[in-house]
């Protein structure tokens, strides 16, 4: 199962993700996020992670990533864009949008869990679930929806932007337990 930990702000966080066996790390380039990384920091983190784990640049729209998008394996956006490596995030799949994956984001970065609508279950193996996931609920969500993947950010933090190694390890273990 694809498991992404979003909101990387340090090399140490990336090391923990690699050690735990995450599939990808996300680097947020939306200035209003407490996990925001400016261009230099984002490029540095992406360069550090390259070859060890997939790197996802995260923003509302492509304009927030202009000039740095080649640093990322994938680009996660909440507004449509015509790019080859798009992970589109939202609450519905736009008709005709070319994308690598769709991320159903239940809370748009707010960290609140809400049950996905029934149509998500019908396309479960294609969708990455995100929003309010943590150690307490991810196992049940994985078992119930059988998604292609899951995404976590605040659910593995001790404070906004500060990942907690133990929570990161516990989260991925709960994901694995949900797929058994």
Secondary structure, DSSP 8 states (H G I E B T S, - for coil): -EEEEE---SHHHHHHHHHHT-SEEEEE--TTSTTB--HHHHHHHHHHHTTTSEEEEEESSGGGTTTTGGG-SEEEESS----TTEEEEESS--TT---SEEEEESSTTS-------HHHHHTGGGEEEESS--TTTHHHHHHHH--SEEEESGGGEEETTEE-HHHHHHHHHHHHHHH-
